[in-house]
Amino acid sequence: MTPVELSRTVLHAVRRAVDAGELSVAVPERAVVTPPGPGGCGDYATNVALQLARPAGQTPQRVAEVLRRRLVGVGGIADVVLTGPGFINISLDEGGGGAVGVGLVAEVLRAGGRYGHVERAGGAVVRLHCAREVRAVVVGEVVGRLLRAQGVTARTSAEGVEPRWTDVLGVRVDGGGSASAEVSVNVRPVPVADPDSLLALGRDAGRWALLRPAGHDRVRGGEEGLVQREVNPLFRVRYVHARTRALARNAADLGFSAEPGALGEAGADADAGAERVLLAAPAALAALGDHPRVLAAAAEHRAPDRLARHLVAVADAALPLLPGVLPRGGEKPSAAHRARLALAEAVGTVLAGGLSLLGIDAPDHI
């Protein structure tokens, strides 16, 4: 596990503690991990508990203990020891290269499409009021979904919604009407220059064309959104999702199912797919681990484009490992193959959940 991966793992532990109500803090952008100082132990140490203690209203030692429980048992981590005023010292599993991410994969599969979602009670209602323009209404609708996924009560409305926007793009808001003193137009991305050509793309490609660019960028329509090749980012995302579903079906035909675990070991005795998977897995795991942060940022900044770009990153990171998931030739299914299938299914789960938030279908077959 690299320092960057370990930093993401620590942040993931913070996020899980926040989601569980054990800490009431904003998840920091990063957690610094360094070699332990005097009095420390293990391979790396982090002072994130000291950083979070004051905003959490708890002692650094208490915060450190909450995070220690979240880190113990994570794949790739052998031990977690607390020292000093609240330093978290982490020892890595020297032989666990293939086991890195076991806990993450298990968590994704356990949460399903709600991986990265947050449960919160109460709080003020966020009102999103959109201009009478197709891009504004689609963006506002999706921002409402992102906020609700983060436990925020959100209500969407628009100056107006044309029936064809609903018919073609499936867009729906909670209410309509003109802006008022209570609710002003607060969703106003750069308008679409040619709505007709965009609507001609259909629901999925049309929504992707509206949502992938940042709100301050212009929408680039055109038939390239319908191209079923790797030059089309939406095609890559949906293709990788469909591949993960096909792997699950093929594995069932071979008599085995997914089970998180070590992905295998490199070397002379490794099976045919081990090297490919071990080379690609770190990037795929890092992208999966980053998913909750991306969902939170997309909601906070009201930027669905962040989620769209992240789904492309997940798909691109995972694609190289997929050919190494199933046994080849006369190989029999092993624990490593079950673990690789679990990783592939976790990728498919994240892609399907993200596309669902964007209002885009994730087909099982392409």
N, C-alpha and C positions, 0 to 999 in steps of 0.2 A: 504494500500500500504506500503510495507516494504521499508527500506532505500535502499536496493539493487534494488528493482523495480523502486523506484523514481530516483535513479542514472541513470538507463537505460533510463528512460523517459526523463531526462534532456539531455542525450547524443543524444537521438532520435531527440529532438528539435534542437540541434546543427546541426545534420546531415541534417535535413529538411531545415534549414536556409542556409546551405552550398549548398545543391542541388538547392535551389531557387535563388542562387546568392547574397543573403543578407550578407553572410559572406564568406570571402576567407581565410580559415584556414584549417589546418589538424585537423580532428576530434580526440580529445584526447582519450586515452585508457579508461579513467574513469572520472567521475565527482563526486567529494567528496560532500556528503550532511551531514550536522551536525545540531544539535539543534542551533537555532539562538543565536548569541552573544548579548552583550549590544546594545540596539537601534534597534534590529531586532524584528521580529514578526512571527507568524505562528508556524508551527510544525517543519519545516526544513529550512535550508538556504544553499546556495551554492555560492562559489566565482568563478565559472567557467567563468563568464564574465570578471573578472579581469585577469584571466589566458589567455583568448583569445584576449584581447584588443590589445596588442602590435602586435602580428602576423597579426591580422585583419586590422591593420592601422586605428582603430576607438577608440573612448573613451570607457571606461568600461560601462558608463551609456548607450551609444548607443547600445553596444552589449547586455547589459542586457535587454533593451527594445525590441530588436529583439527577444530574447529568451522568454521574457514574453508573447509576442503575440502568440508564438508557444505553450506555456504551458497552457494558459488560455483555458478552455473548454475541456481539456483532462480528460477522465474519472478518477475519484478518486481524482482530484484536485479541491478544492473549490475556492481558491483565490491565486493570485500571486502579491506580493508587492515588489517594489524596494526600498532599503534603502542604505544610506551611499554612498560610491564611486561607487557602482555597485553590491551590494549583492542582490541576488534573494531569497526572502522569500516566502515559499510555505506553504499554509494551505491545509490540506487534508480534503476530504469529509468524515465525520464520518459515514455517512449512505450509503456511496457509494461503499461498498465492492463488491457488485454485478455489479457495473458499471465500475469498473476498466478495462481499455483496450478498452472502447467503441470507442475512437478516433483512436486507433491503428487498430482495426478490420475494421473500416470504411476506413481507409487509405489503408490497404491491398486490400480490395475489390475494392476500387476506382482505384488503380494502376494496379490490376490484375497481370499478369505474369511479369510485369516490376517493381514490388515492390522491392525497394532496388537498382534499376538502377539509374544512374546519367547522366544528360545531360550536356555536356561541349562542348565548341566550340574551335577549334584550338588546338595548342600543337604539340609537336614533334611526329613523327610516331615511334612507338615501333616495332622493327623487331625481330621476334622470328624465329630462325633457328634451326631445329631439326636434330639430328643424324638419320642415316638410320636405324631405329629400331622401332618396332611397338609401344612400350610404349612411346618413345620420341615423336613420331608423334601424338599420341592421346593426350598426355599431352599438347603438344604445341598448337594443335588445340583448346582445351578447355581453355587454358590460354588466347588465343586470344579472345575467346568469353567473358571471364570474364573481360578482359581489356576493350573491347568494351562496356560491360554493365556498366562500370564505366566512360564512355565518352572518353576513350582513343582510338586513331586511332592505330590499330595494324595490322601488316601484317605477315602472317605465311608462312614459307617455310621449305623445308627439303632436306637433301642430297639425298633422294630418297624415294618413296612410292610404295610398292608392290601392284599390283592390288587386291590381295585377302584382303588386309587391308581395301581397299575401299569397296569391295564386302561384306565382313562380318561385319566390324565395322562401315562402313559408314564414314570413316575418309577422310577429304579433307583439303588441304592447298592451299594457294594462289599461290605458286610457288615452283620451285625446282631448284636444282643445287648445286654445290660444294661451300664450304665456301670461302670467299674472304677477302680482307683487310677491306671491308666495312661491311660485315656480317660474323660473326664467329658463330660456333655452341654454342648456349647458352641455349638449352633445352636438358639436358642429364641426365635423371633419371637412376636409376639402371636398366639395361636391363632385359628383361624377359628371363628366362632360357629355357623355352619350349614354344615358340610361337604357335606351332601347337595345344597343349592341350588347350591353352587359346582361340584360334580362334574357337575351337570346342564348346565353351560355347555360341557362338552367339553374336549378337550385344550388347544387354543390359547387360547381365551378364559379357561379356568380357570387356566392357568398365568399368563397376563397379570394376572388379578385377584389372584393370590397374590404376584406378584413386583414389580408396579409400586409399591405402597405401601412406604414405609420399614418396616423390621422392627418399629419401635416403634409404628407406626400400625395401626389395625384394617383388615381387608379389607372392602371394599364389594363384595358380589356383586350379583346381579340380572341381569335380561335386557338391561340397557343394554350389557353386554359383548358382546352378539351383534348390536347395531345396526350396520347397514352404512351409516353416514353419518359425516360429519366430526366429530360430537360424540363419537365413540368414538375415543380415541387409537390403539388397536391397529389399527382400520380405516384410519386415516390413514397409519400406517407401512406397512401392507401394500399399501394403494392406491398410494402413491408408488413402492414397489418394483415393483409390477405395471406401473405407467406406464413406468418406465425400461426394463423388458423389452419392452413394446410398442413403445417408440421404437426399440429395437435391431432389432426385427423389421421395422418400417416402413422404417427406414433401409436395411436389406438389400434390401427390395423396390425402393427407389429407386437401389440400386447403390452405396451408400457405407457405410463402417464408421467406428468411433471412432478418433480419433488426437489425443492431447493437443496443445494449441497455444493460440494467441490466440483468444479468444472472439468477436472482432470489434471494430469501432470505432463509436462513436455519431456521428451527424451526418446531413447531408442524403442522403449516398450509402449509408447503412447499410441492410442488409436488414431485412425486416419484424420479425424476432425479436430484433434486436440490443439495442434499448433495454431490453426486458423482461429479457433474460439478463444484461446488464451491471449492471442494478440489483439483481438477486437473487443474482448469483454470489458477491459477497464474503461474505454470510452463510452460504451453502452451503459455501464453501471453508473458512471458519472452523470450521464444525461438523465437517467432514471432518478437518481438521487436529487437532481436539481429541479425536478418537476414541481414539488410543492412550493419552492421559492419562486419559480416562474409564475405559477398560478396566483400567488399572493401579490407579486409585483404587477401582473397584468390587471388585477382588480384594483389595486391601490392607484395605479396611474391611468386607469380606464383605457388600457391599451391592449385590445385583443391581438394586435400584430405580434406582441411578444410571445403569446402562446402559439400562434401560427408558425413563427420562425423556430420556436423550440421544438415543435413536432417534427419539423424538417430535420433538425439536428439529431433528434432521437432516432429517426428513421435512417439517416445517413450513417450514424454510429453503429446501428445494429445490423445493417444489411450485410457487411462482410462476414459476420459470424454465423449467419443462418445456414449456409451450406455444410457447416460442421456439426449441426445439431443431431442428426439421425445417424444410426450405424450404417456403415458402408460394407458392401460385399458380404462376406460371411461373418461379420462382427455380430455379436449378440448384444442386446441392449444392456447397458451397465448403469451404475449409479451416476456416473459422469454424464451419460446421455440424458438421464432423467433430469439432472441439474441444468443442463443446457436447454432442454425443453422448457423448464421452469423460467429460465431467463428470457427465452423467446416469448413465452406467454405473457411475462411481465411487460415486455416491450409492446406487445399487441394490446394489452390492457391499457397502458398509458396512452397509446395512439388513439384507441377507440374512445376513451374518456375525454381526451382533449378535443377530438373532432366533434363529439357530442356537444361540448360546451360551445363550439362554434356553430352548431346547428347543421353540421355536415355529416353525411352518412359514412360509415366505415364498413364497406362490404366484405363478406367472408370470401368472396370469389372475384377475381379479376381476370 
